[in-house]
Amino acid sequence: MHFELDLANVLGLIGVAFSLASFVMKRMVPLRALAMVANVFFIGYGLATGIVPGLVLNCVLLPINARRMWEIRKLTAEIARASNESPVSQWLLPHMRRRSLKAGATVFRKGDVADTIIYVAHGTLRLEGLEARVVEGEVVGEIGLFSPDKRRTQTLVCETDVELYEMTDEMLFQLYYQQPQVGFFVIRRITERLLMDLRRQEAMNPS
């Protein structure tokens, strides 16, 4: 069997090498970086040989890997900005789903089913009725998860464009068994929120 080591085969072999390296890489950022490099070489191989399926596949995979790389780096930056002592940065953010909303959008309404806890990464929100602001770095929605009927007690509206992280109640409860400290964090947050609401009501209705 004759094998000619021309430019096309060199590109293909380099692509294989980077692809194999990505499979043994444990850290996600280097893994995606190696996968992207492999995609580039495989695209070059496809162009040189005219093998269409491989060319199309890697043209699709390259932007997907680039997107995943961007998401990982953005999440890493969010975690770095959070307090080093905050359970949000250590336990919650890596398990949460990012969501972007425009100013004026409603995150949830009073009476909606409460099935998520929300971390505010960027922007400002308003709890209608209480006229309270929820700003960057704060967690909201935890009270509804533990209310008897699991319903939202207030309406939450975006005052500015916002970027949020959401975690379902199921994921939160699963995480509790892995990190019992999460339970104490949530209890503290609920207590703080209730005390803030009590003080706000006392200020609005002084005796």
N, CA, C and O of each residue as an XYZ file, in Angstrom:
828
protein
N       0.853     -1.192      0.000
C       0.000      0.000      0.000
C       0.884      1.236      0.000
O       1.715      1.415      0.891
N       0.705      2.078     -0.993
C       1.542      3.273     -1.121
C       0.884      4.456     -0.408
O      -0.298      4.736     -0.604
N       1.670      5.139      0.418
C       1.151      6.309      1.144
C       2.011      7.508      0.796
O       3.214      7.523      1.059
N       1.389      8.506      0.207
C       2.116      9.708     -0.204
C       1.896     10.818      0.827
O       0.763     11.222      1.089
N       2.990     11.301      1.402
C       2.914     12.325      2.439
C       2.932     13.699      1.788
O       3.940     14.405      1.828
N       1.801     14.073      1.187
C       1.695     15.389      0.588
C       1.087     16.366      1.589
O       0.851     16.011      2.743
N       0.834     17.599      1.147
C       0.321     18.636      2.039
C      -1.012     18.248      2.665
O      -1.235     18.478      3.853
N      -1.900     17.656      1.861
C      -3.214     17.282      2.374
C      -3.097     16.284      3.519
O      -3.753     16.431      4.550
N      -2.259     15.271      3.331
C      -2.104     14.262      4.381
C      -1.424     14.833      5.620
O      -1.741     14.434      6.741
N      -0.493     15.760      5.429
C       0.152     16.415      6.569
C      -0.890     17.174      7.396
O      -0.904     17.086      8.624
N      -1.763     17.921      6.706
C      -2.828     18.649      7.401
C      -3.740     17.685      8.153
O      -4.117     17.936      9.298
N      -4.094     16.567      7.489
C      -4.963     15.587      8.126
C      -4.329     14.966      9.350
O      -4.994     14.799     10.373
N      -3.032     14.615      9.266
C      -2.339     14.004     10.403
C      -2.209     14.968     11.566
O      -2.368     14.578     12.722
N      -1.920     16.234     11.262
C      -1.838     17.228     12.335
C      -3.209     17.386     13.004
O      -3.307     17.496     14.226
N      -4.267     17.395     12.176
C      -5.618     17.469     12.731
C      -5.915     16.300     13.643
O      -6.498     16.485     14.711
N      -5.528     15.103     13.246
C      -5.726     13.913     14.075
C      -4.976     14.051     15.392
O      -5.503     13.707     16.450
N      -3.738     14.558     15.329
C      -2.931     14.709     16.540
C      -3.601     15.665     17.535
O      -3.688     15.366     18.726
N      -4.068     16.803     17.044
C      -4.732     17.761     17.933
C      -6.057     17.216     18.441
O      -6.435     17.468     19.585
N      -6.765     16.472     17.599
C      -8.035     15.888     18.018
C      -7.821     14.872     19.134
O      -8.557     14.867     20.121
N      -6.817     14.014     18.982
C      -6.507     13.034     20.023
C      -6.084     13.725     21.317
O      -6.455     13.299     22.410
N      -5.300     14.799     21.178
C      -4.866     15.545     22.363
C      -6.055     16.140     23.107
O      -6.052     16.203     24.337
N      -7.080     16.579     22.361
C      -8.263     17.156     23.018
C      -9.017     16.101     23.814
O      -9.614     16.420     24.843
N      -9.002     14.844     23.357
C      -9.725     13.788     24.051
C      -9.080     13.431     25.392
O      -9.778     13.002     26.310
N      -7.780     13.598     25.518
C      -7.105     13.252     26.776
C      -6.967     14.454     27.697
O      -6.511     14.309     28.832
N      -7.351     15.637     27.230
C      -7.257     16.849     28.057
C      -8.413     16.884     29.050
O      -9.565     16.679     28.670
N      -8.111     17.141     30.313
C      -9.134     17.152     31.354
C      -9.749     18.534     31.542
O     -10.941     18.638     31.832
N      -8.961     19.598     31.384
C      -9.487     20.952     31.580
C     -10.227     21.408     30.328
O      -9.778     21.173     29.206
N     -11.379     22.071     30.537
C     -12.277     22.370     29.431
C     -11.719     23.411     28.460
O     -11.901     23.273     27.250
N     -11.044     24.446     28.961
C     -10.542     25.492     28.062
C      -9.484     24.944     27.106
O      -9.610     25.140     25.898
N      -8.438     24.259     27.606
C      -7.471     23.667     26.662
C      -8.110     22.639     25.742
O      -7.719     22.513     24.582
N      -9.106     21.894     26.261
C      -9.782     20.887     25.431
C     -10.434     21.552     24.228
O     -10.271     21.096     23.096
N     -11.177     22.638     24.476
C     -11.853     23.331     23.375
C     -10.846     23.979     22.431
O     -11.053     23.999     21.218
N      -9.759     24.506     22.986
C      -8.741     25.142     22.147
C      -8.116     24.116     21.196
O      -7.946     24.391     20.008
N      -7.778     22.943     21.716
C      -7.194     21.895     20.878
C      -8.201     21.409     19.833
O      -7.829     21.136     18.692
N      -9.460     21.302     20.216
C     -10.491     20.868     19.279
C     -10.646     21.871     18.140
O     -10.845     21.484     16.989
N     -10.553     23.168     18.467
C     -10.664     24.198     17.433
C      -9.494     24.128     16.458
O      -9.675     24.260     15.248
N      -8.291     23.918     16.994
C      -7.116     23.791     16.121
C      -7.265     22.575     15.211
O      -6.940     22.628     14.025
N      -7.761     21.481     15.785
C      -7.992     20.276     14.984
C      -9.011     20.556     13.878
O      -8.830     20.114     12.743
N     -10.081     21.287     14.204
C     -11.089     21.639     13.193
C     -10.468     22.409     12.038
O     -10.791     22.159     10.877
N      -9.574     23.350     12.352
C      -8.937     24.162     11.310
C      -8.118     23.282     10.376
O      -8.193     23.435      9.157
N      -7.338     22.363     10.936
C      -6.509     21.493     10.096
C      -7.366     20.519      9.286
O      -7.045     20.214      8.137
N      -8.446     20.037      9.881
C      -9.334     19.143      9.134
C     -10.042     19.888      8.001
O     -10.290     19.316      6.939
N     -10.363     21.146      8.225
C     -10.945     21.960      7.152
C      -9.938     22.115      6.012
O     -10.292     21.998      4.839
N      -8.674     22.380      6.373
C      -7.628     22.465      5.355
C      -7.478     21.161      4.602
O      -7.284     21.151      3.386
N      -7.570     20.046      5.338
C      -7.477     18.725      4.694
C      -8.648     18.512      3.744
O      -8.468     17.999      2.639
N      -9.855     18.907      4.174
C     -11.030     18.747      3.321
C     -10.944     19.585      2.062
O     -11.326     19.130      0.983
N     -10.440     20.817      2.190
C     -10.290     21.674      1.023
C      -9.253     21.115      0.046
O      -9.409     21.197     -1.172
N      -8.190     20.544      0.619
C      -7.117     20.030     -0.234
C      -7.503     18.742     -0.944
O      -7.054     18.491     -2.062
N      -8.333     17.925     -0.303
C      -8.682     16.615     -0.878
C     -10.051     16.600     -1.534
O     -10.354     15.711     -2.329
N     -10.890     17.595     -1.199
C     -12.236     17.607     -1.749
C     -13.187     16.655     -1.062
O     -14.255     16.353     -1.595
N     -12.809     16.167      0.139
C     -13.686     15.273      0.898
C     -14.731     16.133      1.606
O     -14.458     16.741      2.641
N     -15.924     16.171      1.032
C     -16.958     17.111      1.469
C     -17.512     16.818      2.862
O     -17.640     17.752      3.655
N     -17.851     15.560      3.206
C     -18.454     15.318      4.528
C     -17.585     15.808      5.690
O     -18.077     16.464      6.608
N     -16.297     15.485      5.640
C     -15.399     15.929      6.704
C     -15.258     17.440      6.735
O     -15.158     18.037      7.807
N     -15.249     18.061      5.561
C     -15.150     19.512      5.475
C     -16.367     20.171      6.110
O     -16.237     21.107      6.899
N     -17.557     19.671      5.758
C     -18.793     20.241      6.307
C     -18.856     20.035      7.816
O     -19.212     20.953      8.556
N     -18.513     18.837      8.274
C     -18.555     18.530      9.701
C     -17.696     19.490     10.508
O     -18.141     20.022     11.525
N     -16.464     19.713     10.057
C     -15.561     20.565     10.822
C     -15.898     22.051     10.680
O     -15.607     22.841     11.578
N     -16.508     22.430      9.559
C     -16.992     23.810      9.428
C     -18.125     24.086     10.423
O     -18.296     25.215     10.883
N     -18.886     23.054     10.746
C     -19.957     23.185     11.745
C     -19.380     23.141     13.158
O     -19.788     23.920     14.020
N     -18.434     22.235     13.398
C     -17.873     22.052     14.737
C     -17.024     23.241     15.184
O     -16.970     23.540     16.377
N     -16.364     23.919     14.255
C     -15.475     25.021     14.630
C     -16.229     26.138     15.365
O     -15.805     26.514     16.458
N     -17.330     26.690     14.819
C     -18.049     27.727     15.570
C     -18.690     27.207     16.849
O     -18.841     27.958     17.813
N     -19.073     25.915     16.872
C     -19.638     25.351     18.106
C     -18.575     25.331     19.201
O     -18.843     25.727     20.336
N     -17.380     24.872     18.867
C     -16.291     24.855     19.845
C     -15.893     26.265     20.268
O     -15.563     26.498     21.431
N     -15.923     27.207     19.321
C     -15.600     28.599     19.651
C     -16.635     29.164     20.619
O     -16.280     29.870     21.562
N     -17.905     28.858     20.392
C     -18.983     29.310     21.278
C     -18.819     28.739     22.680
O     -18.964     29.453     23.672
N     -18.514     27.438     22.753
C     -18.322     26.806     24.059
C     -17.118     27.410     24.785
O     -17.145     27.585     26.003
N     -16.074     27.723     24.037
C     -14.898     28.363     24.632
C     -15.269     29.720     25.216
O     -14.865     30.059     26.329
N     -16.037     30.487     24.462
C     -16.463     31.812     24.922
C     -17.315     31.695     26.183
O     -17.149     32.480     27.116
N     -18.233     30.716     26.217
C     -19.098     30.537     27.377
C     -18.286     30.163     28.617
O     -18.546     30.665     29.711
N     -17.302     29.279     28.440
C     -16.475     28.854     29.572
C     -15.666     30.020     30.117
O     -15.585     30.201     31.332
N     -15.064     30.814     29.233
C     -14.246     31.944     29.665
C     -15.106     33.011     30.335
O     -14.666     33.648     31.292
N     -16.335     33.212     29.841
C     -17.222     34.194     30.450
C     -17.657     33.732     31.826
O     -17.707     34.525     32.766
N     -17.972     32.447     31.949
C     -18.354     31.904     33.241
C     -17.198     32.013     34.223
O     -17.411     32.348     35.388
N     -15.980     31.736     33.775
C     -14.808     31.845     34.633
C     -14.635     33.268     35.132
O     -14.294     33.486     36.295
N     -14.871     34.240     34.252
C     -14.767     35.641     34.644
C     -15.820     36.004     35.674
O     -15.536     36.756     36.606
N     -17.041     35.478     35.522
C     -18.107     35.754     36.483
C     -17.742     35.194     37.854
O     -17.953     35.846     38.877
N     -17.197     33.986     37.865
C     -16.810     33.368     39.132
C     -15.698     34.170     39.795
O     -15.701     34.352     41.013
N     -14.735     34.654     38.989
C     -13.634     35.436     39.536
C     -14.128     36.732     40.150
O     -13.567     37.199     41.142
N     -15.191     37.334     39.564
C     -15.713     38.589     40.097
C     -16.500     38.394     41.379
O     -16.628     39.316     42.184
N     -17.036     37.176     41.570
C     -17.776     36.919     42.799
C     -16.812     36.829     43.975
O     -15.625     36.557     43.801
N     -17.328     37.056     45.146
C     -16.498     37.001     46.349
C     -15.901     35.623     46.527
O     -16.570     34.616     46.298
N     -14.654     35.576     46.933
C     -13.992     34.299     47.135
C     -14.634     33.491     48.252
O     -14.506     32.267     48.288
N     -15.326     34.169     49.166
C     -15.964     33.487     50.281
C     -17.422     33.163     49.997
O     -18.092     32.550     50.828
N     -17.913     33.560     48.849
C     -19.330     33.395     48.540
C     -19.624     32.008     47.997
O     -18.954     31.562     47.066
N     -20.621     31.305     48.562
C     -21.018     30.018     48.007
C     -21.493     30.130     46.567
O     -21.454     29.141     45.835
N     -21.945     31.320     46.135
C     -22.365     31.489     44.749
C     -21.224     31.162     43.813
O     -21.405     30.439     42.833
N     -20.046     31.690     44.109
C     -18.903     31.460     43.223
C     -18.382     30.036     43.324
O     -17.930     29.469     42.329
N     -18.441     29.450     44.517
C     -17.835     28.142     44.726
C     -18.750     26.997     44.321
O     -18.283     25.989     43.791
N     -20.048     27.141     44.565
C     -20.926     25.992     44.395
C     -22.036     26.200     43.376
O     -22.414     25.252     42.686
N     -22.568     27.409     43.261
C     -23.767     27.592     42.460
C     -23.493     27.904     40.991
O     -24.027     27.229     40.111
N     -22.667     28.918     40.712
C     -22.486     29.377     39.336
C     -22.101     28.270     38.356
O     -22.650     28.230     37.255
N     -21.175     27.364     38.711
C     -20.810     26.337     37.731
C     -21.960     25.430     37.318
O     -21.871     24.742     36.302
N     -23.042     25.423     38.098
C     -24.173     24.549     37.801
C     -25.376     25.317     37.262
O     -26.440     24.732     37.064
N     -25.224     26.613     37.024
C     -26.353     27.445     36.620
C     -26.344     27.708     35.118
O     -25.306     27.611     34.464
N     -27.510     28.041     34.584
C     -27.685     28.313     33.157
C     -27.807     29.815     32.938
O     -28.574     30.489     33.626
N     -27.044     30.339     31.974
C     -27.050     31.773     31.693
C     -28.317     32.167     30.924
O     -28.821     31.418     30.087
N     -28.811     33.367     31.237
C     -29.999     33.890     30.565
C     -29.867     35.399     30.446
O     -29.585     36.067     31.441
N     -30.062     35.949     29.264
C     -29.983     37.386     29.023
C     -31.377     37.937     28.730
O     -32.138     37.348     27.962
N     -31.705     39.082     29.356
C     -33.004     39.699     29.167
C     -32.838     41.199     28.944
O     -31.884     41.802     29.434
N     -33.759     41.791     28.214
C     -33.746     43.222     27.935
C     -34.468     43.998     29.035
O     -35.280     43.441     29.774
N     -34.160     45.290     29.128
C     -34.834     46.156     30.091
C     -36.342     46.114     29.847
O     -36.798     46.161     28.704
N     -37.109     46.026     30.940
C     -38.557     45.964     30.841
C     -39.114     44.555     30.830
O     -40.315     44.366     31.028
N     -38.274     43.568     30.605
C     -38.747     42.184     30.578
C     -39.113     41.723     31.988
O     -38.525     42.179     32.969
N     -40.071     40.833     32.080
C     -40.487     40.278     33.364
C     -39.821     38.918     33.558
O     -39.980     38.018     32.733
N     -39.088     38.780     34.636
C     -38.411     37.510     34.928
C     -39.425     36.494     35.447
O     -39.477     35.360     34.970
N     -40.222     36.902     36.419
C     -41.345     36.089     36.881
C     -42.389     37.005     37.499
O     -42.095     38.132     37.896
N     -43.628     36.492     37.573
C     -44.739     37.265     38.113
C     -45.224     36.674     39.429
O     -45.053     35.485     39.697
N     -45.830     37.530     40.239
C     -46.409     37.072     41.495
C     -47.441     35.996     41.199
O     -48.325     36.179     40.363
N     -47.316     34.869     41.896
C     -48.218     33.750     41.679
C     -47.676     32.677     40.756
O     -48.212     31.570     40.721
N     -46.597     32.987     39.986
C     -45.983     31.969     39.125
C     -45.401     30.843     39.978
O     -45.081     31.033     41.151
N     -45.274     29.677     39.366
C     -44.615     28.560     40.052
C     -43.153     28.929     40.323
O     -42.453     29.400     39.427
N     -42.703     28.718     41.543
C     -41.320     29.027     41.926
C     -40.484     27.761     41.804
O     -40.537     26.891     42.674
N     -39.720     27.657     40.739
C     -38.919     26.450     40.522
C     -37.473     26.760     40.168
O     -36.729     25.867     39.763
N     -37.065     28.033     40.320
C     -35.667     28.394     40.039
C     -35.157     29.401     41.059
O     -35.924     30.179     41.627
N     -33.857     29.370     41.278
C     -33.150     30.387     42.047
C     -32.285     31.154     41.058
O     -31.736     30.556     40.133
N     -32.150     32.470     41.233
C     -31.534     33.330     40.220
C     -30.392     34.129     40.825
O     -30.532     34.727     41.892
N     -29.258     34.131     40.129
C     -28.104     34.969     40.492
C     -27.956     36.061     39.441
O     -27.947     35.779     38.243
N     -27.840     37.313     39.893
C     -27.724     38.450     38.983
C     -26.246     38.704     38.680
O     -25.488     39.115     39.559
N     -25.845     38.458     37.441
C     -24.452     38.676     37.036
C     -24.221     40.125     36.619
O     -23.215     40.729     36.991
N     -25.162     40.686     35.838
C     -25.061     42.075     35.384
C     -26.452     42.678     35.338
O     -27.425     42.000     35.007
N     -26.537     43.963     35.675
C     -27.794     44.672     35.550
C     -28.520     44.852     36.871
O     -28.042     44.441     37.928
N     -29.693     45.480     36.784
C     -30.518     45.770     37.956
C     -31.951     45.351     37.693
O     -32.485     45.568     36.606
N     -32.569     44.749     38.700
C     -33.961     44.326     38.609
C     -34.762     44.980     39.733
O     -34.196     45.500     40.695
N     -36.081     44.947     39.597
C     -36.948     45.572     40.604
C     -38.036     44.593     41.022
O     -38.681     43.963     40.183
N     -38.231     44.474     42.348
C     -39.328     43.690     42.893
C     -40.530     44.612     43.038
O     -40.564     45.470     43.921
N     -41.510     44.429     42.170
C     -42.673     45.311     42.198
C     -43.473     45.096     43.477
O     -43.508     43.996     44.029
N     -44.105     46.152     43.932
C     -44.842     46.087     45.184
C     -43.970     46.500     46.342
O     -44.337     47.373     47.128
N     -42.793     45.860     46.450
C     -41.828     46.257     47.472
C     -40.991     47.438     47.013
O     -40.406     48.146     47.833
N     -40.932     47.655     45.688
C     -40.072     48.688     45.093
C     -38.628     48.530     45.554
O     -37.921     49.508     45.794
N     -38.215     47.287     45.670
C     -36.850     46.969     46.074
C     -36.035     46.618     44.844
O     -36.564     46.059     43.884
N     -34.739     46.945     44.867
C     -33.837     46.661     43.765
C     -33.023     45.404     44.050
O     -32.622     45.145     45.184
N     -32.790     44.636     42.996
C     -31.894     43.485     43.061
C     -30.755     43.784     42.109
O     -30.979     43.959     40.911
N     -29.530     43.844     42.626
C     -28.384     44.310     41.844
C     -27.385     43.179     41.629
O     -27.569     42.054     42.093
N     -26.320     43.523     40.905
C     -25.289     42.538     40.581
C     -24.738     41.868     41.842
O     -24.485     42.519     42.855
N     -24.561     40.545     41.747
C     -23.991     39.790     42.848
C     -25.015     39.262     43.830
O     -24.657     38.539     44.760
N     -26.301     39.612     43.645
C     -27.335     39.155     44.567
C     -28.066     37.933     44.026
O     -28.110     37.689     42.820
N     -28.636     37.175     44.952
C     -29.445     36.005     44.617
C     -30.895     36.333     44.936
O     -31.182     36.956     45.958
N     -31.802     35.920     44.075
C     -33.221     36.190     44.278
C     -34.030     34.956     43.877
O     -33.580     34.152     43.061
N     -35.218     34.814     44.450
C     -36.091     33.702     44.102
C     -36.038     32.539     45.053
O     -36.746     31.549     44.872
N     -35.186     32.652     46.090
C     -35.021     31.513     46.989
C     -36.206     31.322     47.932
O     -36.479     30.199     48.354
N     -36.919     32.406     48.271
C     -38.033     32.274     49.208
C     -39.145     31.422     48.604
O     -39.699     30.551     49.274
N     -39.468     31.676     47.338
C     -40.544     30.937     46.689
C     -40.302     29.440     46.644
O     -41.254     28.661     46.690
N     -39.029     29.018     46.554
C     -38.721     27.589     46.490
C     -39.180     26.855     47.739
O     -39.521     25.673     47.686
N     -39.188     27.570     48.878
C     -39.487     26.921     50.148
C     -40.829     27.346     50.733
O     -41.164     26.983     51.860
N     -41.595     28.117     49.963
C     -42.927     28.488     50.425
C     -43.854     27.278     50.318
O     -43.612     26.402     49.487
N     -44.911     27.202     51.138
C     -45.782     26.011     51.143
C     -46.368     25.679     49.776
O     -46.454     24.506     49.412
N     -46.775     26.701     49.007
C     -47.391     26.436     47.706
C     -46.422     26.602     46.541
O     -46.815     26.449     45.385
N     -45.148     26.916     46.835
C     -44.106     27.094     45.820
C     -44.546     28.085     44.741
O     -44.467     27.800     43.546
N     -45.006     29.242     45.183
C     -45.425     30.309     44.281
C     -44.588     31.558     44.536
O     -44.131     31.799     45.653
N     -44.396     32.354     43.472
C     -43.665     33.604     43.616
C     -44.487     34.588     44.446
O     -45.695     34.731     44.256
N     -43.804     35.261     45.371
C     -44.492     36.211     46.245
C     -44.460     37.627     45.698
O     -45.198     38.485     46.181
N     -43.623     37.895     44.698
C     -43.530     39.222     44.088
C     -43.281     39.069     42.590
O     -42.943     37.987     42.111
N     -43.452     40.170     41.861
C     -43.114     40.218     40.435
C     -41.732     40.841     40.271
O     -41.450     41.892     40.846
N     -40.875     40.196     39.491
C     -39.499     40.663     39.273
C     -39.350     41.161     37.840
O     -39.582     40.417     36.887
N     -38.956     42.444     37.695
C     -38.861     43.098     36.390
C     -37.449     43.640     36.173
O     -36.809     44.105     37.116
N     -36.963     43.579     34.930
C     -35.633     44.102     34.600
C     -35.700     45.627     34.442
O     -36.450     46.140     33.611
N     -34.913     46.336     35.243
C     -34.812     47.785     35.059
C     -33.830     48.122     33.951
O     -33.993     49.119     33.248
N     -32.814     47.292     33.797
C     -31.813     47.456     32.740
C     -31.683     46.131     32.004
O     -32.284     45.134     32.404
N     -30.904     46.120     30.936
C     -30.535     44.836     30.330
C     -29.793     44.026     31.391
O     -28.937     44.562     32.095
N     -30.112     42.766     31.505
C     -29.519     41.956     32.567
C     -28.978     40.645     32.015
O     -29.412     40.154     30.973
N     -28.020     40.097     32.748
C     -27.534     38.743     32.515
C     -27.702     37.990     33.823
O     -27.188     38.404     34.863
N     -28.421     36.887     33.761
C     -28.746     36.117     34.948
C     -28.186     34.708     34.835
O     -27.896     34.222     33.742
N     -28.040     34.065     35.980
C     -27.782     32.634     36.033
C     -28.938     31.998     36.789
O     -29.320     32.472     37.859
N     -29.491     30.932     36.237
C     -30.623     30.255     36.852
C     -30.270     28.812     37.211
O     -29.530     28.139     36.494
N     -30.818     28.358     38.337
C     -30.674     26.963     38.747
C     -32.051     26.446     39.167
O     -32.767     27.111     39.915
N     -32.411     25.276     38.690
C     -33.701     24.704     39.058
C     -33.673     24.229     40.511
O     -32.611     23.976     41.079
N     -34.865     24.115     41.094
C     -34.949     23.637     42.470
C     -34.416     22.208     42.587
O     -33.807     21.848     43.594
N     -34.649     21.397     41.552
C     -34.147     20.028     41.574
C     -32.627     19.988     41.643
O     -32.050     19.223     42.416
N     -31.978     20.826     40.819
C     -30.525     20.883     40.845
C     -30.013     21.403     42.186
O     -29.013     20.907     42.705
N     -30.696     22.397     42.744
C     -30.294     22.947     44.038
C     -30.358     21.890     45.122
O     -29.452     21.790     45.949
N     -31.424     21.099     45.125
C     -31.574     20.065     46.144
C     -30.535     18.964     45.963
O     -30.024     18.422     46.943
N     -30.222     18.633     44.712
C     -29.162     17.652     44.469
C     -27.820     18.172     44.949
O     -27.025     17.439     45.539
N     -27.581     19.448     44.687
C     -26.318     20.056     45.097
C     -26.200     20.097     46.615
O     -25.099     20.016     47.159
N     -27.336     20.224     47.297
C     -27.326     20.267     48.758
C     -26.699     19.003     49.333
O     -25.963     19.073     50.317
N     -26.983     17.840     48.727
C     -26.431     16.593     49.229
C     -24.931     16.503     48.982
O     -24.213     15.837     49.728
N     -24.456     17.181     47.926
C     -23.019     17.190     47.644
C     -22.293     18.232     48.484
O     -21.161     18.015     48.916
N     -22.961     19.381     48.716
C     -22.368     20.480     49.476
C     -23.381     20.931     50.530
O     -24.166     21.841     50.262
N     -23.389     20.325     51.719
C     -24.354     20.704     52.753
C     -24.299     22.180     53.130
O     -25.282     22.728     53.629
N     -23.151     22.835     52.894
C     -23.042     24.257     53.204
C     -24.038     25.093     52.409
O     -24.425     26.182     52.834
N     -24.449     24.576     51.250
C     -25.418     25.296     50.434
C     -26.713     25.516     51.203
O     -27.348     26.562     51.072
N     -27.106     24.526     52.006
C     -28.319     24.646     52.798
C     -28.244     25.811     53.774
O     -29.204     26.568     53.920
N     -27.098     25.955     54.445
C     -26.929     27.062     55.385
C     -26.927     28.403     54.657
O     -27.448     29.396     55.164
N     -26.335     28.421     53.461
C     -26.328     29.655     52.671
C     -27.746     30.077     52.301
O     -28.102     31.248     52.434
N     -28.561     29.119     51.834
C     -29.928     29.433     51.439
C     -30.750     29.884     52.645
O     -31.519     30.840     52.549
N     -30.592     29.198     53.781
C     -31.314     29.599     54.994
C     -30.939     31.019     55.394
O     -31.806     31.814     55.757
N     -29.646     31.339     55.330
C     -29.205     32.690     55.676
C     -29.789     33.722     54.720
O     -30.203     34.803     55.138
N     -29.819     33.380     53.430
C     -30.371     34.303     52.440
C     -31.858     34.546     52.690
O     -32.318     35.684     52.607
N     -32.609     33.496     52.995
C     -34.044     33.651     53.260
C     -34.263     34.507     54.503
O     -35.135     35.375     54.525
N     -33.462     34.251     55.535
C     -33.588     35.042     56.766
C     -33.290     36.507     56.512
O     -34.018     37.383     56.979
N     -32.217     36.779     55.769
C     -31.858     38.161     55.453
C     -32.960     38.850     54.668
O     -33.288     40.007     54.934
N     -33.542     38.129     53.683
C     -34.589     38.710     52.848
C     -35.834     39.027     53.680
O     -36.437     40.088     53.517
N     -36.219     38.106     54.570
C     -37.395     38.330     55.404
C     -37.181     39.503     56.358
O     -38.096     40.293     56.585
N     -35.973     39.617     56.918
C     -35.682     40.737     57.816
C     -35.708     42.066     57.065
O     -36.191     43.073     57.583
N     -35.176     42.057     55.822
C     -35.211     43.270     55.008
C     -36.650     43.680     54.704
O     -36.986     44.863     54.768
N     -37.502     42.704     54.372
C     -38.900     43.007     54.092
C     -39.602     43.534     55.331
O     -40.431     44.439     55.241
N     -39.272     42.967     56.493
C     -39.888     43.422     57.744
C     -39.489     44.860     58.053
O     -40.330     45.672     58.438
N     -38.210     45.173     57.884
C     -37.757     46.544     58.141
C     -38.399     47.516     57.154
O     -38.757     48.634     57.525
N     -38.546     47.092     55.897
C     -39.153     47.951     54.889
C     -40.614     48.241     55.240
O     -41.086     49.369     55.093
N     -41.320     47.214     55.705
C     -42.709     47.420     56.077
C     -42.830     48.314     57.313
O     -43.745     49.132     57.408
N     -41.913     48.153     58.244
C     -41.929     48.999     59.443
C     -41.653     50.454     59.079
O     -42.232     51.369     59.664
N     -40.752     50.664     58.096
C     -40.448     52.036     57.682
C     -41.634     52.677     56.957
O     -41.860     53.882     57.062
N     -42.385     51.858     56.222
C     -43.545     52.378     55.487
C     -44.742     52.617     56.407
O     -45.576     53.479     56.133
N     -44.824     51.846     57.508
C     -45.943     51.966     58.443
C     -45.442     52.149     59.866
O     -45.622     51.263     60.702
N     -44.817     53.286     60.156
C     -44.307     53.505     61.500
C     -45.447     53.564     62.522
O     -46.517     54.096     62.227
N     -45.226     53.030     63.698
C     -46.283     53.015     64.718
C     -46.398     54.360     65.426
O     -47.236     54.522     66.312
